[in-house]
Amino acid sequence: MVKYSYMRRPDIALHTYHHIVLRGARGMAYLHRQADWWHCAQLLYYLNDSHSIRNWKRSVTKQNKNPFHWLEEWPVRDPITSVLAFALHKNHLHIILNETREGGISEFMQRFGDSMSKSYNQRFGGAGTIFQGPYKSRLIKTDADMRNVGLYVMAKNVMERYPKGGIKGAAMSFTNAIKWATADSFSSFPEYAGGRHSPIVEPDVLKTVYGTPDQFIKDAQDYITHYTERTNSLGDLALE
């Protein structure tokens, strides 16, 4: 069994929820090809397990299985944290996690960072982490906070990747943007909008917060509309 060394974050207590952000060093993009995006998404699934399955990618690819297939010969999957929502970008990651066991979030993020850095360095050369220091974490304190953070991750951050104009394009043609986002393979948006199920995600908590897929879509539209209006009113001052 592979042993990982990691630092437990004292600010992350058992059974608490956290919005995690991990950025590439100096804003560097680490996802280039479509295969890179799929590999990143797969890491969120296969590394979230206490057994540390070695050579998981080779085994899955060899058997021509789907990207998130758990092989029958492996031990029963035992997640070390719970993923509620996520959104991938070419140079950073947003994810909402529940600390379901002590040190689970820290271990999972350590594994993810190490694995992404290793695969990137093998392809492009270099050594060490490709990320901008440790991941950033913010405690989610209330249901209202959870609703807002979930929309930030799955509405704002997903629609930033909308190929027809980003967030502004999504606000102008939300019906088309929803069709695109509901088929997005690199976020949990489809899980809550009534599209395909993501094996990465354990959706029970957020589905309680949002209710039906129709309500989630309405909340997402309201969020994008208000975000766009606020950004337009602030102009050049609207910096993140």
PyMOL commands that set and color helices and strands:
alter all, ss='L'
color gray80, all
select helices_A, chain A and resi 25-27+34-46+56-62+104-124+143-159+166-172+174-182+189-193+204-210+213-237
alter helices_A, ss='H'
color red, helices_A
select strands_A, chain A and resi 17-23+82-88+92-98+136-140
alter strands_A, ss='S'
color yellow, strands_A
deselect
rebuild
show_as cartoon
